[in-house]
Amino acid sequence: MTDGIRPELILASASPRRVDLLRQIGLVPDCIDAADLDESPRQNETPRLCVARLARSKAETVAARTANPALILAADTLVAVGRRILPKAEDRATAERCLRLLSGRRHTVLTAVCVMPSASWTEGRAVERLVETDVTFSRLTDSQIAALLDQGDWQGKAGGYALQGAAASVIRYVGGSPSAVIGLPLFETAQMLRGQSFRFLA
Protein backbone atom coordinates (compact mmCIF):
# COMPACT_ATOMS: atom_id res chain seq x y z
CA MET A 1 0.00 0.00 0.00
CA THR A 2 1.27 3.45 -0.87
CA ASP A 3 3.42 4.94 1.92
CA GLY A 4 1.98 2.44 4.36
CA ILE A 5 -1.49 3.95 4.10
CA ARG A 6 -4.19 1.52 5.10
CA PRO A 7 -7.67 2.12 3.74
CA GLU A 8 -10.62 2.00 6.10
CA LEU A 9 -12.66 -1.17 6.17
CA ILE A 10 -16.35 -0.37 5.88
CA LEU A 11 -18.90 -3.11 6.44
CA ALA A 12 -21.98 -2.42 4.32
CA SER A 13 -24.22 -4.34 6.70
CA ALA A 14 -25.91 -3.81 10.05
CA SER A 15 -25.81 -7.54 10.76
CA PRO A 16 -24.28 -8.24 14.18
CA ARG A 17 -23.54 -11.78 12.97
CA ARG A 18 -21.20 -10.46 10.27
CA VAL A 19 -19.46 -8.19 12.77
CA ASP A 20 -18.91 -11.16 15.09
CA LEU A 21 -17.59 -13.30 12.24
CA LEU A 22 -15.07 -10.64 11.22
CA ARG A 23 -13.89 -10.35 14.82
CA GLN A 24 -13.33 -14.10 14.77
CA ILE A 25 -10.52 -13.57 12.24
CA GLY A 26 -9.13 -10.45 13.88
CA LEU A 27 -10.96 -7.82 11.86
CA VAL A 28 -12.95 -4.93 13.31
CA PRO A 29 -14.59 -2.67 10.72
CA ASP A 30 -13.63 0.98 10.95
CA CYS A 31 -17.19 1.85 10.09
CA ILE A 32 -20.55 0.14 9.66
CA ASP A 33 -22.69 1.69 6.94
CA ALA A 34 -25.72 -0.41 6.03
CA ALA A 35 -26.83 0.09 2.43
CA ASP A 36 -30.53 -0.43 3.32
CA LEU A 37 -31.74 -1.61 -0.09
CA ASP A 38 -34.92 -3.30 -1.25
CA GLU A 39 -33.82 -6.95 -1.20
CA SER A 40 -36.81 -8.36 -3.05
CA PRO A 41 -35.95 -10.76 -5.89
CA ARG A 42 -36.75 -9.53 -9.36
CA GLN A 43 -39.21 -11.35 -11.55
CA ASN A 44 -37.71 -14.62 -12.89
CA GLU A 45 -34.40 -13.89 -11.16
CA THR A 46 -32.48 -17.01 -10.18
CA PRO A 47 -31.11 -17.34 -6.63
CA ARG A 48 -27.50 -17.01 -7.83
CA LEU A 49 -28.19 -13.85 -9.83
CA CYS A 50 -30.26 -12.35 -7.02
CA VAL A 51 -27.73 -12.83 -4.24
CA ALA A 52 -24.83 -11.60 -6.39
CA ARG A 53 -26.79 -8.52 -7.49
CA LEU A 54 -27.71 -7.61 -3.93
CA ALA A 55 -24.16 -7.90 -2.59
CA ARG A 56 -22.82 -5.84 -5.49
CA SER A 57 -25.55 -3.20 -5.10
CA LYS A 58 -24.84 -2.84 -1.38
CA ALA A 59 -21.14 -2.30 -2.08
CA GLU A 60 -21.83 0.18 -4.88
CA THR A 61 -24.28 2.16 -2.75
CA VAL A 62 -21.84 2.57 0.13
CA ALA A 63 -18.80 3.15 -2.12
CA ALA A 64 -20.61 5.99 -3.87
CA ARG A 65 -21.10 7.90 -0.62
CA THR A 66 -17.69 7.21 0.92
CA ALA A 67 -15.18 10.04 0.58
CA ASN A 68 -12.24 8.48 2.45
CA PRO A 69 -9.89 5.83 1.03
CA ALA A 70 -11.72 2.65 1.95
CA LEU A 71 -12.57 -0.88 1.05
CA ILE A 72 -16.26 -1.64 1.26
CA LEU A 73 -17.20 -5.16 2.27
CA ALA A 74 -20.74 -6.22 1.40
CA ALA A 75 -22.51 -9.55 1.53
CA ASP A 76 -25.91 -11.07 1.03
CA THR A 77 -27.22 -14.47 2.04
CA LEU A 78 -30.28 -16.31 0.82
CA VAL A 79 -31.76 -19.77 1.16
CA ALA A 80 -32.97 -21.57 -1.94
CA VAL A 81 -34.87 -24.76 -2.60
CA GLY A 82 -34.23 -25.33 -6.29
CA ARG A 83 -35.05 -22.02 -7.97
CA ARG A 84 -37.32 -20.97 -5.12
CA ILE A 85 -35.93 -18.23 -2.87
CA LEU A 86 -37.13 -18.45 0.71
CA PRO A 87 -37.90 -15.18 2.49
CA LYS A 88 -36.30 -13.69 5.54
CA ALA A 89 -38.64 -14.60 8.36
CA GLU A 90 -40.09 -11.46 9.88
CA ASP A 91 -42.94 -13.23 11.66
CA ARG A 92 -43.60 -16.61 13.25
CA ALA A 93 -45.95 -17.78 10.48
CA THR A 94 -43.30 -17.20 7.79
CA ALA A 95 -40.66 -18.99 9.85
CA GLU A 96 -42.98 -21.96 10.34
CA ARG A 97 -43.70 -22.22 6.60
CA CYS A 98 -39.97 -22.20 5.89
CA LEU A 99 -39.20 -24.88 8.48
CA ARG A 100 -41.95 -27.15 7.20
CA LEU A 101 -40.62 -26.77 3.67
CA LEU A 102 -37.03 -27.50 4.75
CA SER A 103 -37.95 -30.44 6.99
CA GLY A 104 -36.26 -33.64 5.86
CA ARG A 105 -34.72 -32.17 2.73
CA ARG A 106 -31.54 -30.62 1.42
CA HIS A 107 -31.41 -26.98 0.44
CA THR A 108 -28.76 -24.50 -0.66
CA VAL A 109 -27.52 -21.45 1.18
CA LEU A 110 -25.90 -18.91 -1.13
CA THR A 111 -23.76 -16.09 0.17
CA ALA A 112 -22.30 -13.52 -2.20
CA VAL A 113 -19.44 -11.27 -1.08
CA CYS A 114 -18.29 -8.10 -2.81
CA VAL A 115 -15.22 -6.06 -1.89
CA MET A 116 -15.15 -2.66 -3.61
CA PRO A 117 -12.87 0.37 -3.20
CA SER A 118 -14.18 3.86 -2.66
CA ALA A 119 -13.42 6.29 -5.48
CA SER A 120 -10.47 7.75 -3.58
CA TRP A 121 -8.75 4.38 -3.06
CA THR A 122 -7.17 3.94 -6.48
CA GLU A 123 -5.11 0.88 -5.53
CA GLY A 124 -8.20 -1.23 -4.90
CA ARG A 125 -10.37 -3.15 -7.32
CA ALA A 126 -13.82 -4.68 -7.12
CA VAL A 127 -13.88 -8.44 -6.55
CA GLU A 128 -16.80 -10.79 -6.01
CA ARG A 129 -17.28 -14.35 -4.80
CA LEU A 130 -20.30 -16.60 -4.55
CA VAL A 131 -20.22 -19.41 -2.00
CA GLU A 132 -22.77 -22.22 -2.06
CA THR A 133 -23.33 -24.50 0.93
CA ASP A 134 -25.64 -27.51 1.09
CA VAL A 135 -27.62 -27.92 4.30
CA THR A 136 -29.88 -30.85 5.20
CA PHE A 137 -32.47 -30.83 7.97
CA SER A 138 -33.67 -33.96 9.70
CA ARG A 139 -37.40 -34.61 9.42
CA LEU A 140 -38.97 -32.27 11.93
CA THR A 141 -41.88 -33.15 14.18
CA ASP A 142 -44.56 -30.62 15.03
CA SER A 143 -43.16 -30.33 18.54
CA GLN A 144 -39.64 -29.69 17.23
CA ILE A 145 -40.91 -26.97 14.91
CA ALA A 146 -42.81 -25.37 17.79
CA ALA A 147 -39.72 -25.51 20.00
CA LEU A 148 -37.56 -23.90 17.30
CA LEU A 149 -40.09 -21.14 16.84
CA ASP A 150 -40.30 -20.56 20.60
CA GLN A 151 -36.52 -20.01 20.69
CA GLY A 152 -37.02 -16.91 18.53
CA ASP A 153 -33.63 -16.94 16.80
CA TRP A 154 -35.38 -17.27 13.41
CA GLN A 155 -36.25 -13.56 13.41
CA GLY A 156 -34.86 -11.82 10.35
CA LYS A 157 -33.08 -14.97 9.20
CA ALA A 158 -33.18 -16.22 5.61
CA GLY A 159 -35.14 -19.46 5.54
CA GLY A 160 -36.37 -18.99 9.10
CA TYR A 161 -33.43 -20.50 10.98
CA ALA A 162 -29.96 -19.74 12.32
CA LEU A 163 -27.20 -22.32 12.03
CA GLN A 164 -25.57 -20.84 15.12
CA GLY A 165 -28.85 -21.16 17.03
CA ALA A 166 -31.23 -23.89 18.11
CA ALA A 167 -31.58 -25.25 14.56
CA ALA A 168 -28.08 -26.75 14.87
CA SER A 169 -29.66 -29.59 16.85
CA VAL A 170 -31.77 -30.71 13.85
CA ILE A 171 -29.33 -30.10 10.98
CA ARG A 172 -27.92 -33.41 9.78
CA TYR A 173 -25.40 -32.16 7.24
CA VAL A 174 -23.54 -29.03 6.20
CA GLY A 175 -21.53 -29.36 3.01
CA GLY A 176 -19.42 -26.28 2.49
CA SER A 177 -18.81 -23.20 4.61
CA PRO A 178 -20.64 -22.99 7.95
CA SER A 179 -19.65 -19.33 8.31
CA ALA A 180 -21.25 -18.60 4.93
CA VAL A 181 -24.52 -20.03 6.23
CA ILE A 182 -24.26 -17.70 9.22
CA GLY A 183 -23.67 -14.75 6.90
CA LEU A 184 -20.07 -14.39 5.74
CA PRO A 185 -17.68 -17.03 4.32
CA LEU A 186 -14.56 -16.29 6.32
CA PHE A 187 -11.99 -18.10 4.20
CA GLU A 188 -13.13 -16.48 0.96
CA THR A 189 -13.52 -13.06 2.58
CA ALA A 190 -10.01 -13.24 4.01
CA GLN A 191 -8.60 -14.22 0.63
CA MET A 192 -10.39 -11.32 -1.06
CA LEU A 193 -9.03 -8.80 1.44
CA ARG A 194 -5.51 -10.20 1.32
CA GLY A 195 -5.70 -9.94 -2.47
CA GLN A 196 -6.12 -6.18 -1.93
CA SER A 197 -2.99 -6.19 0.30
CA PHE A 198 -5.24 -5.59 3.30
CA ARG A 199 -3.19 -7.01 6.17
CA PHE A 200 -4.59 -8.70 9.26
CA LEU A 201 -3.65 -11.63 11.47
CA ALA A 202 -0.07 -10.57 10.77
C-alpha positions in Angstrom: 0.0 0.0 0.0 1.3 3.5 -0.9 3.4 4.9 1.9 2.0 2.4 4.4 -1.5 4.0 4.1 -4.2 1.5 5.1 -7.7 2.1 3.7 -10.6 2.0 6.1 -12.7 -1.2 6.2 -16.4 -0.4 5.9 -18.9 -3.1 6.4 -22.0 -2.4 4.3 -24.2 -4.3 6.7 -25.9 -3.8 10.0 -25.8 -7.5 10.8 -24.3 -8.2 14.2 -23.5 -11.8 13.0 -21.2 -10.5 10.3 -19.5 -8.2 12.8 -18.9 -11.2 15.1 -17.6 -13.3 12.2 -15.1 -10.6 11.2 -13.9 -10.4 14.8 -13.3 -14.1 14.8 -10.5 -13.6 12.2 -9.1 -10.5 13.9 -11.0 -7.8 11.9 -12.9 -4.9 13.3 -14.6 -2.7 10.7 -13.6 1.0 10.9 -17.2 1.9 10.1 -20.6 0.1 9.7 -22.7 1.7 6.9 -25.7 -0.4 6.0 -26.8 0.1 2.4 -30.5 -0.4 3.3 -31.7 -1.6 -0.1 -34.9 -3.3 -1.3 -33.8 -7.0 -1.2 -36.8 -8.4 -3.0 -35.9 -10.8 -5.9 -36.7 -9.5 -9.4 -39.2 -11.4 -11.5 -37.7 -14.6 -12.9 -34.4 -13.9 -11.2 -32.5 -17.0 -10.2 -31.1 -17.3 -6.6 -27.5 -17.0 -7.8 -28.2 -13.9 -9.8 -30.3 -12.4 -7.0 -27.7 -12.8 -4.2 -24.8 -11.6 -6.4 -26.8 -8.5 -7.5 -27.7 -7.6 -3.9 -24.2 -7.9 -2.6 -22.8 -5.8 -5.5 -25.6 -3.2 -5.1 -24.8 -2.8 -1.4 -21.1 -2.3 -2.1 -21.8 0.2 -4.9 -24.3 2.2 -2.8 -21.8 2.6 0.1 -18.8 3.2 -2.1 -20.6 6.0 -3.9 -21.1 7.9 -0.6 -17.7 7.2 0.9 -15.2 10.0 0.6 -12.2 8.5 2.5 -9.9 5.8 1.0 -11.7 2.7 2.0 -12.6 -0.9 1.0 -16.3 -1.6 1.3 -17.2 -5.2 2.3 -20.7 -6.2 1.4 -22.5 -9.5 1.5 -25.9 -11.1 1.0 -27.2 -14.5 2.0 -30.3 -16.3 0.8 -31.8 -19.8 1.2 -33.0 -21.6 -1.9 -34.9 -24.8 -2.6 -34.2 -25.3 -6.3 -35.1 -22.0 -8.0 -37.3 -21.0 -5.1 -35.9 -18.2 -2.9 -37.1 -18.4 0.7 -37.9 -15.2 2.5 -36.3 -13.7 5.5 -38.6 -14.6 8.4 -40.1 -11.5 9.9 -42.9 -13.2 11.7 -43.6 -16.6 13.2 -45.9 -17.8 10.5 -43.3 -17.2 7.8 -40.7 -19.0 9.8 -43.0 -22.0 10.3 -43.7 -22.2 6.6 -40.0 -22.2 5.9 -39.2 -24.9 8.5 -41.9 -27.2 7.2 -40.6 -26.8 3.7 -37.0 -27.5 4.8 -38.0 -30.4 7.0 -36.3 -33.6 5.9 -34.7 -32.2 2.7 -31.5 -30.6 1.4 -31.4 -27.0 0.4 -28.8 -24.5 -0.7 -27.5 -21.5 1.2 -25.9 -18.9 -1.1 -23.8 -16.1 0.2 -22.3 -13.5 -2.2 -19.4 -11.3 -1.1 -18.3 -8.1 -2.8 -15.2 -6.1 -1.9 -15.1 -2.7 -3.6 -12.9 0.4 -3.2 -14.2 3.9 -2.7 -13.4 6.3 -5.5 -10.5 7.7 -3.6 -8.7 4.4 -3.1 -7.2 3.9 -6.5 -5.1 0.9 -5.5 -8.2 -1.2 -4.9 -10.4 -3.1 -7.3 -13.8 -4.7 -7.1 -13.9 -8.4 -6.5 -16.8 -10.8 -6.0 -17.3 -14.3 -4.8 -20.3 -16.6 -4.6 -20.2 -19.4 -2.0 -22.8 -22.2 -2.1 -23.3 -24.5 0.9 -25.6 -27.5 1.1 -27.6 -27.9 4.3 -29.9 -30.9 5.2 -32.5 -30.8 8.0 -33.7 -34.0 9.7 -37.4 -34.6 9.4 -39.0 -32.3 11.9 -41.9 -33.2 14.2 -44.6 -30.6 15.0 -43.2 -30.3 18.5 -39.6 -29.7 17.2 -40.9 -27.0 14.9 -42.8 -25.4 17.8 -39.7 -25.5 20.0 -37.6 -23.9 17.3 -40.1 -21.1 16.8 -40.3 -20.6 20.6 -36.5 -20.0 20.7 -37.0 -16.9 18.5 -33.6 -16.9 16.8 -35.4 -17.3 13.4 -36.3 -13.6 13.4 -34.9 -11.8 10.4 -33.1 -15.0 9.2 -33.2 -16.2 5.6 -35.1 -19.5 5.5 -36.4 -19.0 9.1 -33.4 -20.5 11.0 -30.0 -19.7 12.3 -27.2 -22.3 12.0 -25.6 -20.8 15.1 -28.9 -21.2 17.0 -31.2 -23.9 18.1 -31.6 -25.3 14.6 -28.1 -26.7 14.9 -29.7 -29.6 16.8 -31.8 -30.7 13.9 -29.3 -30.1 11.0 -27.9 -33.4 9.8 -25.4 -32.2 7.2 -23.5 -29.0 6.2 -21.5 -29.4 3.0 -19.4 -26.3 2.5 -18.8 -23.2 4.6 -20.6 -23.0 7.9 -19.6 -19.3 8.3 -21.3 -18.6 4.9 -24.5 -20.0 6.2 -24.3 -17.7 9.2 -23.7 -14.8 6.9 -20.1 -14.4 5.7 -17.7 -17.0 4.3 -14.6 -16.3 6.3 -12.0 -18.1 4.2 -13.1 -16.5 1.0 -13.5 -13.1 2.6 -10.0 -13.2 4.0 -8.6 -14.2 0.6 -10.4 -11.3 -1.1 -9.0 -8.8 1.4 -5.5 -10.2 1.3 -5.7 -9.9 -2.5 -6.1 -6.2 -1.9 -3.0 -6.2 0.3 -5.2 -5.6 3.3 -3.2 -7.0 6.2 -4.6 -8.7 9.3 -3.7 -11.6 11.5 -0.1 -10.6 10.8 
